[in-house]
Amino acid sequence: MTGPSDAAAEVDDVDVAVEAAAHHRVAPAVWRRLRSAGLPDSDLASALGVLRHQQMLRHMRTLIELRSLGEVLDDAGIPWVVAKGPVAAEHLWPSADMREYHDVDVFVDRREFARALTLLTAAGYTLADRNWPAIVADTRAELALTAPHGTPVDLHWHIAVPAGLRRAFALDMSGAIERRQIVAFGNGLTVPTFDPVDTVLHLAFHAAQAGGDRLMWAGDLHYALQRPGLDLDELVARAQRAGITAPIALMLDRAVRTLATPIALPHDISRDGAGLWARVVERAARSRPFPILPGDPHAGGNLYAGARRGVAASVAATVRLALAARSRERALDANGPEGRVLELDVPDEFARAGYFREVQTGR
C-alpha cells in the first residue's frame, strides 16, 4: 500500500490530479493530507493549496453572512435551519478547512417562505432567480439569492426542489425544522441545523438526487454516521416514513464501502435490504468504478437519482432523468451556453403571485 508521499510522487499530470480533486470537492482535504505527510512544497500540494485558501476565504465570508441572516430571521420569529456547507465543514469533518462548499442552504417552513424572502431582500439580499414563469412551472422549492457580501444563498422551503420529486416522497419538512438543534462555530456564532438523524437523511437524499458521484458527499456521510447522538433505529424509521429508503441505502452503502466507515448499517438501510434496484445498481457499478474521473460519461448518476420505491418506479424515474438530460444537451448544442434559465429577468407578477400562493397553501 502506498502512502500520500508515494502517491504524490507518482502524479504525472498535476493539472489532471487537481481537476479530479476539484471535481470531487476534496481539494482542501487532499492538501491537508499531503501537508501531514510532509509534502507542503510539492507541485500538487501547492496547486491544491490555492483551492484550499479560496475555500477558507469563502468560509470566513459565509460566517459573516450567516450572522446577519440569522439576525433578520430571528428578529422576525421565523424558525430556520442551515444545512450542508458551513455546518458540515465545522461540525462533521475533522477540520473546517477540509470540506469545500460554494453556497449556503437555508430552510424555512413553507408558510414563512414569502415573508422570509421579503425580509432578506429588504436587508440587502439580491434575488438571483427572477424568471417567474419558469419558477412557477415546477413550483420549485428553492430560490437563489446573493447575500450582501456575495455569498450565494439557496432559500428552501423543502429538500426536494422539483414538484415531481416531492410527489414521489413524503419528506417531513415541518418536523425536521421543529427538531432542529443549535450548533456553535469557532467565532462564537450559533446557528440552527438539522438533528443528527435528519442531517444524515438530508445529506444522503441530496447526494442521491445529484447523482452520488462526488467523494465529498461520501465524506459527509462517513463523518455524519459517526456523529454523537445518531439513533440508527430512528434513521430507519424516518427513512421508511418518507419512502426514501432506496436512495438513502444506496448512498450510505457507497460511503461506507468507499471510506471504510466503522459502522454496521441496519439491514433496512443497507444495500442488502434496499431491494432489487440496489442489486441493479451494484451490477452497473462493476463497470463504473467509484470514484470517477471528470468527464467520465459512465458515471451512473441516474441510477442513484432515480431510486424509488420498487423497481418499476425506479426504472421509470431513471428513464425520465436520462431523457431530460438528453433534452438539455440538445438545447445546449442548439443554443449554446446562455446561463441559468432561472436567472433570466422575466418579471411576471401574475406568475410570481401564483407561486407564493401555491407555496403558502401547500397545493
SEPADREN-467528 format. One record per residue (C-alpha): residue number from 1; residue in one letter; x, y, z. Coordinates in pm, 1 decimal. Layout:
% SEPADREN-467528
REC,NUM,a,X,Y,Z;
...
% end
This chain:
% SEPADREN-467528
REC,1,m,0.0,0.0,0.0;
REC,2,t,133.0,343.0,-90.9;
REC,3,g,118.5,644.2,137.1;
REC,4,p,40.6,1003.9,42.1;
REC,5,s,406.0,1082.4,-27.5;
REC,6,d,435.5,790.6,-269.1;
REC,7,a,107.3,880.8,-439.7;
REC,8,a,209.1,1244.2,-479.3;
REC,9,a,541.9,1143.4,-626.5;
REC,10,e,365.5,926.5,-884.9;
REC,11,v,140.9,1206.1,-1015.7;
REC,12,d,242.6,1264.2,-1377.7;
REC,13,d,-2.3,1542.5,-1457.0;
REC,14,v,-68.1,1783.6,-1172.8;
REC,15,d,-344.6,1957.6,-1369.5;
REC,16,v,-537.2,1631.5,-1407.9;
REC,17,a,-497.1,1549.2,-1039.5;
REC,18,v,-614.4,1895.2,-936.8;
REC,19,e,-909.6,1874.7,-1175.6;
REC,20,a,-1011.7,1541.2,-1023.7;
REC,21,a,-980.2,1674.5,-668.1;
REC,22,a,-1182.0,1983.1,-761.4;
REC,23,h,-1450.0,1772.1,-931.0;
REC,24,h,-1493.5,1564.6,-616.7;
REC,25,r,-1473.2,1879.3,-398.4;
REC,26,v,-1193.9,1728.3,-187.8;
REC,27,a,-901.6,1952.6,-288.7;
REC,28,p,-870.6,2109.6,60.5;
REC,29,a,-883.1,1765.9,225.9;
REC,30,v,-618.1,1625.2,-8.3;
REC,31,w,-398.5,1930.1,57.1;
REC,32,r,-425.8,1871.1,432.4;
REC,33,r,-334.3,1503.9,387.6;
REC,34,l,-28.4,1591.9,180.9;
REC,35,r,77.7,1850.6,434.8;
REC,36,s,53.2,1595.3,716.1;
REC,37,a,277.1,1367.8,507.6;
REC,38,g,540.9,1638.0,485.5;
REC,39,l,480.3,1746.1,125.8;
REC,40,p,367.4,2109.8,153.0;
REC,41,d,608.6,2219.2,-122.0;
REC,42,s,521.4,1964.1,-389.1;
REC,43,d,366.2,2094.1,-711.7;
REC,44,l,45.8,1907.2,-636.1;
REC,45,a,21.1,2038.1,-279.7;
REC,46,s,88.2,2393.8,-397.2;
REC,47,a,-188.2,2375.7,-658.7;
REC,48,l,-433.6,2224.6,-411.2;
REC,49,g,-331.1,2483.0,-154.0;
REC,50,v,-470.2,2757.3,-375.2;
REC,51,l,-812.3,2587.6,-374.8;
REC,52,r,-791.9,2533.3,-1.6;
REC,53,h,-712.7,2902.4,53.1;
REC,54,q,-1010.7,3002.7,-162.0;
REC,55,q,-1234.6,2775.3,43.7;
REC,56,m,-1119.4,2923.8,373.2;
REC,57,l,-1193.8,3273.5,242.4;
REC,58,r,-1543.1,3157.3,138.9;
REC,59,h,-1595.9,3000.5,481.2;
REC,60,m,-1498.2,3316.1,670.8;
REC,61,r,-1722.9,3526.2,448.7;
REC,62,t,-2008.1,3279.8,496.4;
REC,63,l,-1989.2,3307.3,875.2;
REC,64,i,-2026.7,3684.7,845.2;
REC,65,e,-2327.9,3640.6,616.2;
REC,66,l,-2489.3,3384.0,847.8;
REC,67,r,-2470.6,3617.7,1143.8;
REC,68,s,-2668.3,3887.3,963.7;
REC,69,l,-2908.4,3637.2,806.8;
REC,70,g,-2980.7,3486.8,1146.6;
REC,71,e,-3049.9,3825.1,1296.2;
REC,72,v,-3306.4,3901.3,1023.4;
REC,73,l,-3494.6,3573.3,1063.1;
REC,74,d,-3465.4,3552.1,1443.4;
REC,75,d,-3591.9,3907.2,1489.0;
REC,76,a,-3895.1,3814.8,1276.7;
REC,77,g,-3957.7,3495.1,1474.8;
REC,78,i,-3906.4,3273.1,1170.0;
REC,79,p,-3758.3,2929.2,1253.2;
REC,80,w,-3474.0,2846.1,1014.0;
REC,81,v,-3212.0,2579.9,951.9;
REC,82,v,-2869.3,2580.9,785.1;
REC,83,a,-2760.7,2253.5,625.0;
REC,84,k,-2457.4,2105.3,449.6;
REC,85,g,-2184.7,2359.1,358.1;
REC,86,p,-2064.1,2555.1,662.2;
REC,87,v,-2221.9,2320.0,917.4;
REC,88,a,-2064.6,2012.7,757.7;
REC,89,a,-1727.8,2189.3,745.9;
REC,90,e,-1738.1,2293.6,1111.7;
REC,91,h,-1923.4,2005.7,1276.2;
REC,92,l,-1881.3,1691.7,1065.6;
REC,93,w,-1538.0,1699.9,906.0;
REC,94,p,-1228.0,1687.0,1131.0;
REC,95,s,-1126.8,2040.8,1036.2;
REC,96,a,-1318.3,2332.5,882.4;
REC,97,d,-1051.9,2370.9,612.7;
REC,98,m,-1123.2,2026.4,465.5;
REC,99,r,-1481.1,2048.1,337.8;
REC,100,e,-1537.2,2252.1,21.8;
REC,101,y,-1863.5,2436.2,-46.8;
REC,102,h,-1972.7,2727.0,-262.1;
REC,103,d,-2319.7,2822.2,-137.7;
REC,104,v,-2537.3,2805.0,171.2;
REC,105,d,-2865.1,2614.8,203.5;
REC,106,v,-3117.9,2777.1,437.8;
REC,107,f,-3455.3,2616.4,513.5;
REC,108,v,-3772.8,2776.9,646.0;
REC,109,d,-4127.8,2649.3,674.7;
REC,110,r,-4324.0,2695.0,351.6;
REC,111,r,-4577.7,2911.9,533.9;
REC,112,e,-4298.3,3156.9,622.6;
REC,113,f,-4116.5,3140.4,290.2;
REC,114,a,-4263.7,3453.8,131.3;
REC,115,r,-4211.0,3658.5,448.2;
REC,116,a,-3854.1,3534.1,486.4;
REC,117,l,-3776.8,3628.7,125.9;
REC,118,t,-3928.4,3975.1,169.9;
REC,119,l,-3725.7,4038.8,486.1;
REC,120,l,-3399.5,3917.5,337.2;
REC,121,t,-3433.7,4122.8,20.1;
REC,122,a,-3511.4,4427.7,234.7;
REC,123,a,-3190.4,4352.1,426.6;
REC,124,g,-2978.4,4365.4,112.9;
REC,125,y,-3007.5,4015.7,-30.2;
REC,126,t,-3050.0,4010.2,-408.1;
REC,127,l,-3284.5,3765.7,-576.6;
REC,128,a,-3091.4,3575.0,-843.5;
REC,129,d,-3381.8,3358.7,-964.1;
REC,130,r,-3616.9,3602.0,-1140.3;
REC,131,n,-3771.6,3400.1,-1423.1;
REC,132,w,-4112.6,3366.3,-1260.8;
REC,133,p,-4284.3,3163.3,-1536.4;
REC,134,a,-4002.8,2905.7,-1516.1;
REC,135,i,-4012.1,2904.9,-1135.3;
REC,136,v,-4386.7,2857.6,-1114.3;
REC,137,a,-4390.2,2592.3,-1388.3;
REC,138,d,-4239.6,2339.0,-1147.9;
REC,139,t,-4316.9,2513.2,-817.3;
REC,140,r,-3950.1,2495.1,-728.1;
REC,141,a,-3886.5,2461.4,-354.9;
REC,142,e,-3590.6,2699.5,-352.4;
REC,143,l,-3495.1,3043.1,-475.2;
REC,144,a,-3135.9,3154.7,-523.6;
REC,145,l,-3022.2,3473.1,-350.1;
REC,146,t,-2694.7,3659.3,-327.5;
REC,147,a,-2603.7,3781.1,21.1;
REC,148,p,-2471.3,4134.9,75.4;
REC,149,h,-2105.6,4022.0,68.7;
REC,150,g,-2152.7,3795.4,-233.6;
REC,151,t,-2225.5,3454.5,-83.3;
REC,152,p,-2480.6,3251.7,-284.6;
REC,153,v,-2771.4,3151.6,-59.9;
REC,154,d,-3037.5,2899.5,-160.2;
REC,155,l,-3354.4,2970.6,37.6;
REC,156,h,-3556.3,2646.8,60.5;
REC,157,w,-3897.7,2550.6,182.5;
REC,158,h,-3837.1,2182.2,101.0;
REC,159,i,-3545.4,1944.4,47.2;
REC,160,a,-3698.7,1804.6,-273.2;
REC,161,v,-3675.7,2101.7,-508.8;
REC,162,p,-3879.7,1985.7,-815.0;
REC,163,a,-4250.7,1924.2,-761.9;
REC,164,g,-4225.7,1575.0,-911.9;
REC,165,l,-3973.3,1472.9,-650.2;
REC,166,r,-4199.3,1594.3,-370.2;
REC,167,r,-4482.0,1384.9,-512.3;
REC,168,a,-4257.1,1077.4,-514.9;
REC,169,f,-4153.2,1105.6,-149.5;
REC,170,a,-4322.7,1210.0,175.4;
REC,171,l,-4047.3,1408.6,347.0;
REC,172,d,-4149.4,1573.2,675.4;
REC,173,m,-4004.3,1921.7,645.1;
REC,174,s,-4207.9,2077.3,927.1;
REC,175,g,-4092.7,1804.1,1164.0;
REC,176,a,-3730.4,1841.9,1057.5;
REC,177,i,-3738.9,2216.3,1125.8;
REC,178,e,-3907.0,2161.5,1462.9;
REC,179,r,-3636.9,1907.1,1559.6;
REC,180,r,-3351.9,2145.3,1473.6;
REC,181,q,-3055.0,2180.2,1706.2;
REC,182,i,-2824.2,2474.0,1776.2;
REC,183,v,-2453.2,2438.0,1697.1;
REC,184,a,-2169.9,2680.5,1770.3;
REC,185,f,-1894.5,2790.9,1535.2;
REC,186,g,-1541.6,2878.8,1638.6;
REC,187,n,-1606.3,3252.0,1611.2;
REC,188,g,-1891.1,3240.5,1863.5;
REC,189,l,-2165.4,3228.9,1602.2;
REC,190,t,-2451.8,2988.5,1673.6;
REC,191,v,-2688.6,2857.9,1406.4;
REC,192,p,-2971.5,2603.9,1393.9;
REC,193,t,-2918.8,2288.3,1190.4;
REC,194,f,-3091.8,1954.0,1142.5;
REC,195,d,-3061.2,1698.1,1419.6;
REC,196,p,-2816.8,1406.4,1362.1;
REC,197,v,-3079.1,1180.6,1201.5;
REC,198,d,-3223.2,1445.9,970.3;
REC,199,t,-2868.4,1552.6,882.6;
REC,200,v,-2786.5,1203.6,751.2;
REC,201,l,-3117.6,1181.2,566.1;
REC,202,h,-3070.9,1522.3,404.4;
REC,203,l,-2708.7,1459.1,306.3;
REC,204,a,-2785.3,1118.5,158.6;
REC,205,f,-3103.4,1226.9,-18.9;
REC,206,h,-2939.1,1535.1,-169.2;
REC,207,a,-2634.7,1336.2,-280.7;
REC,208,a,-2850.8,1069.5,-444.7;
REC,209,q,-3057.9,1325.2,-634.7;
REC,210,a,-2735.7,1487.1,-758.4;
REC,211,g,-2606.6,1153.1,-885.9;
REC,212,g,-2399.6,1049.6,-584.4;
REC,213,d,-2073.6,1074.4,-778.2;
REC,214,r,-1860.9,1308.1,-563.8;
REC,215,l,-1621.4,1193.8,-292.5;
REC,216,m,-1717.8,1494.4,-80.5;
REC,217,w,-2069.2,1354.5,-40.2;
REC,218,a,-1928.5,1019.5,67.6;
REC,219,g,-1710.9,1208.0,315.8;
REC,220,d,-2012.4,1396.3,452.6;
REC,221,l,-2190.1,1068.4,524.6;
REC,222,h,-1876.1,899.2,657.6;
REC,223,y,-1848.9,1164.4,927.3;
REC,224,a,-2223.0,1217.1,982.8;
REC,225,l,-2269.7,845.9,1053.0;
REC,226,q,-2017.1,875.9,1335.6;
REC,227,r,-2174.5,1189.1,1484.6;
REC,228,p,-2262.4,1157.9,1856.0;
REC,229,g,-2632.8,1120.8,1916.6;
REC,230,l,-2717.0,944.6,1591.3;
REC,231,d,-3001.9,696.8,1650.6;
REC,232,l,-2985.3,436.3,1373.4;
REC,233,d,-3327.4,292.7,1457.8;
REC,234,e,-3481.2,637.6,1424.5;
REC,235,l,-3288.5,685.0,1099.0;
REC,236,v,-3455.0,373.1,959.2;
REC,237,a,-3797.3,480.1,1086.4;
REC,238,r,-3782.3,829.6,934.4;
REC,239,a,-3647.5,697.9,603.8;
REC,240,q,-3930.6,445.9,583.6;
REC,241,r,-4198.9,701.9,668.8;
REC,242,a,-4068.6,931.3,395.5;
REC,243,g,-4036.8,647.5,144.4;
REC,244,i,-3671.0,734.9,79.5;
REC,245,t,-3512.5,408.6,193.9;
REC,246,a,-3383.5,319.8,-154.9;
REC,247,p,-3178.6,635.8,-225.9;
REC,248,i,-3064.3,656.0,136.1;
REC,249,a,-2943.4,295.1,138.1;
REC,250,l,-2756.9,338.1,-190.5;
REC,251,m,-2570.6,647.6,-72.4;
REC,252,l,-2491.1,510.9,272.9;
REC,253,d,-2361.3,191.0,117.0;
REC,254,r,-2139.7,385.4,-123.7;
REC,255,a,-1997.7,598.8,157.8;
REC,256,v,-1935.1,310.5,396.9;
REC,257,r,-1772.2,90.3,133.7;
REC,258,t,-1560.3,367.7,-16.2;
REC,259,l,-1427.0,511.8,309.4;
REC,260,a,-1445.2,202.7,533.9;
REC,261,t,-1674.8,377.7,780.1;
REC,262,p,-1661.6,188.3,1111.8;
REC,263,i,-2035.9,134.0,1142.7;
REC,264,a,-2275.8,-152.1,1084.4;
REC,265,l,-2575.8,-21.5,893.1;
REC,266,p,-2914.4,-162.0,993.1;
REC,267,h,-3042.1,-409.7,734.9;
REC,268,d,-3326.4,-185.6,617.8;
REC,269,i,-3088.4,94.9,511.1;
REC,270,s,-2813.9,-129.8,379.6;
REC,271,r,-2765.1,-239.1,20.7;
REC,272,d,-2879.1,-590.8,108.3;
REC,273,g,-3203.6,-455.5,247.8;
REC,274,a,-3269.7,-200.0,-24.9;
REC,275,g,-3431.8,-441.8,-267.8;
REC,276,l,-3382.4,-539.0,-628.0;
REC,277,w,-3293.2,-188.8,-750.4;
REC,278,a,-2985.1,-188.9,-527.2;
REC,279,r,-2870.3,-507.8,-699.3;
REC,280,v,-2921.5,-340.5,-1038.0;
REC,281,v,-2703.5,-50.8,-922.5;
REC,282,e,-2442.7,-290.2,-782.4;
REC,283,r,-2416.1,-474.4,-1112.1;
REC,284,a,-2382.8,-148.6,-1305.3;
REC,285,a,-2116.0,-28.8,-1060.3;
REC,286,r,-1887.9,-317.5,-1156.0;
REC,287,s,-1819.5,-147.6,-1489.2;
REC,288,r,-1828.6,204.7,-1341.7;
REC,289,p,-1581.7,204.7,-1051.1;
REC,290,f,-1613.6,484.0,-798.5;
REC,291,p,-1469.6,744.3,-771.6;
REC,292,i,-1489.7,851.1,-1133.7;
REC,293,l,-1264.7,1095.1,-1316.3;
REC,294,p,-1401.9,1423.8,-1453.5;
REC,295,g,-1576.5,1384.6,-1786.0;
REC,296,d,-1645.5,1013.8,-1743.0;
REC,297,p,-1963.7,952.7,-1948.4;
REC,298,h,-2047.6,640.6,-1747.8;
REC,299,a,-2084.5,785.3,-1400.2;
REC,300,g,-2419.8,611.3,-1348.0;
REC,301,g,-2565.9,902.6,-1155.7;
REC,302,n,-2918.6,849.8,-1285.4;
REC,303,l,-2928.3,511.3,-1113.7;
REC,304,y,-2893.4,688.3,-779.2;
REC,305,a,-3117.0,984.6,-861.9;
REC,306,g,-3383.3,751.1,-999.1;
REC,307,a,-3404.2,523.7,-694.3;
REC,308,r,-3767.7,493.4,-586.5;
REC,309,r,-3995.2,253.2,-403.4;
REC,310,g,-3990.4,-55.6,-624.8;
REC,311,v,-3811.4,-147.5,-943.7;
REC,312,a,-4081.5,-28.3,-1184.0;
REC,313,a,-4089.1,320.7,-1032.9;
REC,314,s,-3707.0,330.5,-1027.8;
REC,315,v,-3682.0,230.9,-1393.6;
REC,316,a,-3941.7,490.7,-1493.4;
REC,317,a,-3768.1,767.4,-1295.7;
REC,318,t,-3426.5,675.0,-1435.5;
REC,319,v,-3557.7,682.9,-1792.7;
REC,320,r,-3718.5,1023.6,-1733.1;
REC,321,l,-3391.9,1158.1,-1596.1;
REC,322,a,-3196.9,1026.5,-1894.7;
REC,323,l,-3443.2,1179.2,-2140.9;
REC,324,a,-3435.0,1511.9,-1958.9;
REC,325,a,-3054.2,1512.4,-1969.8;
REC,326,r,-3057.5,1447.8,-2344.1;
REC,327,s,-3308.0,1727.0,-2393.2;
REC,328,r,-3079.2,1968.7,-2205.8;
REC,329,e,-2783.0,1855.7,-2414.5;
REC,330,r,-2973.8,1915.6,-2738.6;
REC,331,a,-3077.6,2261.8,-2620.4;
REC,332,l,-2717.1,2338.7,-2530.5;
REC,333,d,-2594.3,2222.5,-2870.4;
REC,334,a,-2860.1,2429.0,-3047.4;
REC,335,n,-2842.8,2748.3,-2842.8;
REC,336,g,-2504.1,2740.5,-2673.7;
REC,337,p,-2447.8,2826.4,-2307.5;
REC,338,e,-2684.4,3105.9,-2208.1;
REC,339,g,-2653.8,3090.3,-1831.9;
REC,340,r,-2915.9,2964.8,-1590.4;
REC,341,v,-3266.9,2994.7,-1730.6;
REC,342,l,-3399.1,3079.9,-1384.2;
REC,343,e,-3173.9,3385.7,-1369.8;
REC,344,l,-3333.6,3546.1,-1675.8;
REC,345,d,-3523.6,3857.4,-1569.0;
REC,346,v,-3887.7,3776.1,-1650.8;
REC,347,p,-4096.0,3990.2,-1408.5;
REC,348,d,-4434.4,3821.6,-1447.7;
REC,349,e,-4632.2,3945.2,-1145.9;
REC,350,f,-4917.3,3702.7,-1209.1;
REC,351,a,-4677.4,3405.4,-1208.4;
REC,352,r,-4497.6,3541.3,-902.4;
REC,353,a,-4819.6,3578.6,-704.1;
REC,354,g,-4933.7,3233.2,-812.1;
REC,355,y,-4607.3,3079.2,-699.6;
REC,356,f,-4622.8,3223.6,-348.4;
REC,357,r,-4991.5,3139.3,-319.2;
REC,358,e,-4917.8,2775.3,-403.6;
REC,359,v,-4622.6,2763.5,-163.2;
REC,360,q,-4830.5,2913.6,117.0;
REC,361,t,-5132.7,2689.6,74.8;
REC,362,g,-4939.6,2370.5,4.1;
REC,363,r,-5134.3,2286.4,-307.2;
% end
